[in-house]
């Protein structure tokens, strides 16, 4: 963890954020997944079929469910839990970033006809 903290300069911090359009492009090229770190009760109320849902408190026990060959874009409604998840995953050797707009911002970006811009398997 010490080395990870030492590696964080302003450029690294800025590069760890992914905007909605950039996430959509990475996802459509199969280069990234969206890790939804909301808790189970939240996921039941608002399910997103294109995410990998692993609640933040279960992440240490479920790392084997995540691909090591893709960027893990961590997301929660805003950014607090996704930031924790991103830092944890980086320490564990994953390539991880934060969805800067959060799930709420992404849903705003995908509302209406714009949802078809996200390539989902039929």
FIKOLZA-1660 file (N, C-alpha, C; in steps of 0.1 Angstrom, whole numbers, plus 5000, padded with zeros to 4 digits):
% residues 122
   i   px   py   pz ch aa at
   1 5008 4988 5000  A  X  N
   1 5000 5000 5000  A  X CA
   1 5009 5013 5000  A  X  C
   2 5020 5012 5007  A  X  N
   2 5029 5023 5008  A  X CA
   2 5033 5028 4994  A  X  C
   3 5037 5018 4985  A  X  N
   3 5042 5021 4972  A  X CA
   3 5031 5027 4963  A  X  C
   4 5019 5021 4965  A  X  N
   4 5007 5027 4958  A  X CA
   4 5005 5041 4961  A  X  C
   5 5005 5045 4974  A  X  N
   5 5003 5058 4978  A  X CA
   5 5014 5067 4973  A  X  C
   6 5026 5062 4973  A  X  N
   6 5037 5070 4968  A  X CA
   6 5036 5073 4953  A  X  C
   7 5029 5064 4946  A  X  N
   7 5028 5066 4931  A  X CA
   7 5017 5076 4927  A  X  C
   8 5009 5081 4937  A  X  N
   8 4998 5089 4933  A  X CA
   8 5003 5104 4932  A  X  C
   9 5004 5109 4920  A  X  N
   9 5006 5123 4918  A  X CA
   9 4993 5128 4911  A  X  C
  10 4993 5141 4908  A  X  N
  10 4981 5147 4903  A  X CA
  10 4977 5141 4889  A  X  C
  11 4987 5138 4881  A  X  N
  11 4985 5131 4868  A  X CA
  11 4978 5118 4870  A  X  C
  12 4983 5110 4879  A  X  N
  12 4978 5096 4881  A  X CA
  12 4964 5097 4886  A  X  C
  13 4961 5107 4895  A  X  N
  13 4948 5108 4901  A  X CA
  13 4938 5112 4889  A  X  C
  14 4941 5121 4881  A  X  N
  14 4933 5125 4870  A  X CA
  14 4931 5114 4860  A  X  C
  15 4941 5106 4857  A  X  N
  15 4940 5095 4848  A  X CA
  15 4932 5083 4854  A  X  C
  16 4929 5083 4866  A  X  N
  16 4921 5073 4873  A  X CA
  16 4906 5075 4871  A  X  C
  17 4903 5086 4865  A  X  N
  17 4889 5089 4863  A  X CA
  17 4885 5086 4849  A  X  C
  18 4873 5081 4847  A  X  N
  18 4868 5078 4834  A  X CA
  18 4854 5085 4832  A  X  C
  19 4853 5093 4822  A  X  N
  19 4840 5099 4819  A  X CA
  19 4830 5089 4813  A  X  C
  20 4818 5092 4813  A  X  N
  20 4807 5083 4807  A  X CA
  20 4810 5079 4793  A  X  C
  21 4813 5089 4784  A  X  N
  21 4815 5086 4770  A  X CA
  21 4828 5077 4768  A  X  C
  22 4838 5079 4776  A  X  N
  22 4850 5071 4776  A  X CA
  22 4847 5057 4780  A  X  C
  23 4839 5055 4791  A  X  N
  23 4835 5042 4796  A  X CA
  23 4827 5035 4785  A  X  C
  24 4818 5041 4779  A  X  N
  24 4810 5035 4768  A  X CA
  24 4818 5030 4757  A  X  C
  25 4828 5038 4753  A  X  N
  25 4837 5034 4742  A  X CA
  25 4846 5022 4747  A  X  C
  26 4851 5022 4759  A  X  N
  26 4859 5010 4764  A  X CA
  26 4850 4998 4765  A  X  C
  27 4838 4999 4770  A  X  N
  27 4829 4988 4772  A  X CA
  27 4825 4982 4758  A  X  C
  28 4822 4991 4749  A  X  N
  28 4818 4986 4735  A  X CA
  28 4830 4979 4728  A  X  C
  29 4842 4982 4731  A  X  N
  29 4854 4976 4725  A  X CA
  29 4858 4963 4734  A  X  C
  30 4850 4960 4744  A  X  N
  30 4853 4949 4753  A  X CA
  30 4866 4950 4760  A  X  C
  31 4870 4963 4763  A  X  N
  31 4882 4965 4771  A  X CA
  31 4880 4969 4785  A  X  C
  32 4867 4970 4789  A  X  N
  32 4864 4974 4803  A  X CA
  32 4851 4967 4807  A  X  C
  33 4850 4965 4821  A  X  N
  33 4838 4962 4827  A  X CA
  33 4834 4972 4837  A  X  C
  34 4821 4973 4840  A  X  N
  34 4817 4982 4850  A  X CA
  34 4814 4974 4863  A  X  C
  35 4821 4977 4873  A  X  N
  35 4820 4971 4886  A  X CA
  35 4811 4980 4895  A  X  C
  36 4799 4975 4897  A  X  N
  36 4789 4981 4906  A  X CA
  36 4791 4977 4920  A  X  C
  37 4796 4986 4929  A  X  N
  37 4799 4982 4942  A  X CA
  37 4788 4986 4952  A  X  C
  38 4776 4989 4947  A  X  N
  38 4765 4991 4956  A  X CA
  38 4762 4979 4964  A  X  C
  39 4755 4980 4975  A  X  N
  39 4752 4969 4984  A  X CA
  39 4739 4962 4978  A  X  C
  40 4737 4950 4982  A  X  N
  40 4727 4941 4977  A  X CA
  40 4713 4947 4976  A  X  C
  41 4709 4954 4987  A  X  N
  41 4696 4960 4988  A  X CA
  41 4694 4971 4977  A  X  C
  42 4705 4978 4975  A  X  N
  42 4705 4989 4964  A  X CA
  42 4704 4983 4950  A  X  C
  43 4711 4972 4948  A  X  N
  43 4711 4965 4935  A  X CA
  43 4697 4960 4932  A  X  C
  44 4690 4954 4942  A  X  N
  44 4677 4949 4940  A  X CA
  44 4667 4959 4936  A  X  C
  45 4668 4971 4941  A  X  N
  45 4659 4982 4937  A  X CA
  45 4662 4987 4923  A  X  C
  46 4675 4988 4920  A  X  N
  46 4679 4994 4907  A  X CA
  46 4690 4985 4901  A  X  C
  47 4685 4975 4893  A  X  N
  47 4695 4966 4887  A  X CA
  47 4700 4971 4874  A  X  C
  48 4712 4969 4871  A  X  N
  48 4718 4973 4858  A  X CA
  48 4724 4960 4852  A  X  C
  49 4718 4955 4841  A  X  N
  49 4722 4942 4835  A  X CA
  49 4736 4942 4829  A  X  C
  50 4742 4954 4827  A  X  N
  50 4755 4954 4820  A  X CA
  50 4766 4956 4830  A  X  C
  51 4763 4955 4843  A  X  N
  51 4774 4956 4853  A  X CA
  51 4777 4943 4860  A  X  C
  52 4789 4942 4866  A  X  N
  52 4793 4932 4875  A  X CA
  52 4790 4937 4889  A  X  C
  53 4781 4931 4896  A  X  N
  53 4777 4936 4909  A  X CA
  53 4784 4929 4920  A  X  C
  54 4793 4935 4927  A  X  N
  54 4800 4930 4938  A  X CA
  54 4800 4941 4949  A  X  C
  55 4792 4939 4959  A  X  N
  55 4791 4950 4970  A  X CA
  55 4805 4952 4975  A  X  C
  56 4808 4965 4979  A  X  N
  56 4821 4968 4983  A  X CA
  56 4826 4959 4995  A  X  C
  57 4818 4956 5004  A  X  N
  57 4822 4948 5016  A  X CA
  57 4824 4934 5012  A  X  C
  58 4821 4929 5000  A  X  N
  58 4823 4915 4996  A  X CA
  58 4835 4914 4986  A  X  C
  59 4841 4926 4982  A  X  N
  59 4851 4926 4972  A  X CA
  59 4863 4917 4976  A  X  C
  60 4868 4918 4988  A  X  N
  60 4880 4909 4991  A  X CA
  60 4878 4894 4989  A  X  C
  61 4866 4890 4991  A  X  N
  61 4863 4876 4989  A  X CA
  61 4859 4872 4975  A  X  C
  62 4857 4881 4966  A  X  N
  62 4852 4878 4953  A  X CA
  62 4861 4883 4941  A  X  C
  63 4873 4885 4944  A  X  N
  63 4883 4890 4934  A  X CA
  63 4884 4881 4922  A  X  C
  64 4882 4868 4924  A  X  N
  64 4883 4859 4913  A  X CA
  64 4872 4860 4903  A  X  C
  65 4862 4868 4906  A  X  N
  65 4851 4871 4896  A  X CA
  65 4855 4882 4886  A  X  C
  66 4866 4888 4889  A  X  N
  66 4870 4900 4880  A  X CA
  66 4880 4896 4870  A  X  C
  67 4879 4901 4858  A  X  N
  67 4890 4898 4848  A  X CA
  67 4902 4906 4851  A  X  C
  68 4914 4900 4848  A  X  N
  68 4926 4908 4850  A  X CA
  68 4931 4914 4837  A  X  C
  69 4924 4910 4826  A  X  N
  69 4928 4915 4813  A  X CA
  69 4920 4927 4808  A  X  C
  70 4911 4933 4816  A  X  N
  70 4903 4944 4813  A  X CA
  70 4904 4955 4823  A  X  C
  71 4900 4967 4820  A  X  N
  71 4900 4978 4829  A  X CA
  71 4887 4976 4838  A  X  C
  72 4889 4977 4851  A  X  N
  72 4877 4976 4860  A  X CA
  72 4873 4990 4863  A  X  C
  73 4862 4994 4858  A  X  N
  73 4857 5008 4861  A  X CA
  73 4847 5007 4872  A  X  C
  74 4851 5012 4884  A  X  N
  74 4843 5011 4896  A  X CA
  74 4833 5022 4896  A  X  C
  75 4821 5018 4901  A  X  N
  75 4810 5027 4901  A  X CA
  75 4800 5025 4913  A  X  C
  76 4795 5036 4918  A  X  N
  76 4784 5036 4928  A  X CA
  76 4776 5048 4924  A  X  C
  77 4765 5051 4932  A  X  N
  77 4757 5062 4928  A  X CA
  77 4765 5075 4925  A  X  C
  78 4774 5078 4933  A  X  N
  78 4782 5091 4931  A  X CA
  78 4797 5087 4930  A  X  C
  79 4805 5086 4940  A  X  N
  79 4819 5082 4938  A  X CA
  79 4826 5077 4951  A  X  C
  80 4820 5078 4963  A  X  N
  80 4827 5075 4975  A  X CA
  80 4831 5060 4976  A  X  C
  81 4822 5051 4974  A  X  N
  81 4826 5037 4974  A  X CA
  81 4834 5032 4963  A  X  C
  82 4831 5038 4951  A  X  N
  82 4839 5034 4939  A  X CA
  82 4854 5038 4941  A  X  C
  83 4856 5049 4947  A  X  N
  83 4870 5053 4950  A  X CA
  83 4877 5043 4959  A  X  C
  84 4871 5039 4969  A  X  N
  84 4876 5029 4978  A  X CA
  84 4879 5016 4970  A  X  C
  85 4869 5011 4962  A  X  N
  85 4871 4999 4954  A  X CA
  85 4883 5000 4945  A  X  C
  86 4884 5012 4938  A  X  N
  86 4894 5014 4928  A  X CA
  86 4908 5013 4935  A  X  C
  87 4909 5019 4946  A  X  N
  87 4922 5019 4953  A  X CA
  87 4926 5005 4958  A  X  C
  88 4916 4998 4963  A  X  N
  88 4918 4984 4967  A  X CA
  88 4922 4975 4956  A  X  C
  89 4915 4976 4944  A  X  N
  89 4918 4968 4933  A  X CA
  89 4932 4971 4927  A  X  C
  90 4936 4984 4927  A  X  N
  90 4950 4987 4922  A  X CA
  90 4960 4981 4931  A  X  C
  91 4958 4981 4944  A  X  N
  91 4968 4975 4953  A  X CA
  91 4969 4960 4951  A  X  C
  92 4958 4954 4946  A  X  N
  92 4957 4940 4943  A  X CA
  92 4962 4936 4929  A  X  C
  93 4966 4946 4922  A  X  N
  93 4972 4944 4909  A  X CA
  93 4963 4945 4897  A  X  C
  94 4951 4950 4899  A  X  N
  94 4941 4952 4888  A  X CA
  94 4943 4965 4882  A  X  C
  95 4939 4967 4869  A  X  N
  95 4939 4980 4863  A  X CA
  95 4925 4985 4866  A  X  C
  96 4924 4995 4874  A  X  N
  96 4911 5000 4879  A  X CA
  96 4910 5015 4877  A  X  C
  97 4898 5020 4875  A  X  N
  97 4895 5034 4874  A  X CA
  97 4882 5037 4880  A  X  C
  98 4878 5049 4881  A  X  N
  98 4866 5054 4887  A  X CA
  98 4857 5060 4876  A  X  C
  99 4844 5056 4876  A  X  N
  99 4834 5063 4868  A  X CA
  99 4832 5077 4874  A  X  C
 100 4837 5087 4868  A  X  N
 100 4837 5100 4875  A  X CA
 100 4823 5106 4877  A  X  C
 101 4814 5103 4868  A  X  N
 101 4800 5108 4870  A  X CA
 101 4792 5099 4879  A  X  C
 102 4797 5088 4883  A  X  N
 102 4789 5079 4891  A  X CA
 102 4778 5072 4883  A  X  C
 103 4771 5063 4889  A  X  N
 103 4760 5056 4882  A  X CA
 103 4749 5066 4878  A  X  C
 104 4746 5075 4887  A  X  N
 104 4736 5085 4884  A  X CA
 104 4739 5093 4872  A  X  C
 105 4751 5097 4870  A  X  N
 105 4755 5105 4858  A  X CA
 105 4755 5096 4846  A  X  C
 106 4759 5083 4847  A  X  N
 106 4759 5074 4836  A  X CA
 106 4744 5072 4831  A  X  C
 107 4735 5070 4840  A  X  N
 107 4721 5068 4837  A  X CA
 107 4716 5080 4830  A  X  C
 108 4720 5092 4834  A  X  N
 108 4715 5104 4828  A  X CA
 108 4721 5105 4814  A  X  C
 109 4733 5100 4812  A  X  N
 109 4739 5100 4798  A  X CA
 109 4732 5090 4789  A  X  C
 110 4727 5079 4795  A  X  N
 110 4721 5069 4786  A  X CA
 110 4706 5069 4785  A  X  C
 111 4700 5080 4791  A  X  N
 111 4685 5080 4791  A  X CA
 111 4680 5082 4776  A  X  C
 112 4668 5077 4775  A  X  N
 112 4661 5079 4762  A  X CA
 112 4668 5071 4751  A  X  C
 113 4668 5076 4739  A  X  N
 113 4674 5069 4728  A  X CA
 113 4689 5067 4728  A  X  C
 114 4696 5074 4737  A  X  N
 114 4710 5073 4739  A  X CA
 114 4714 5060 4745  A  X  C
 115 4705 5053 4751  A  X  N
 115 4708 5040 4757  A  X CA
 115 4713 5030 4746  A  X  C
 116 4709 5031 4734  A  X  N
 116 4713 5022 4723  A  X CA
 116 4728 5024 4720  A  X  C
 117 4735 5034 4725  A  X  N
 117 4749 5036 4723  A  X CA
 117 4757 5026 4731  A  X  C
 118 4752 5019 4741  A  X  N
 118 4759 5009 4748  A  X CA
 118 4755 4996 4742  A  X  C
 119 4766 4989 4737  A  X  N
 119 4764 4976 4731  A  X CA
 119 4761 4965 4741  A  X  C
 120 4749 4960 4741  A  X  N
 120 4745 4949 4750  A  X CA
 120 4743 4937 4741  A  X  C
 121 4747 4925 4747  A  X  N
 121 4744 4912 4740  A  X CA
 121 4729 4910 4739  A  X  C
 122 4724 4905 4728  A  X  N
 122 4710 4903 4726  A  X CA
 122 4706 4890 4734  A  X  C
% end
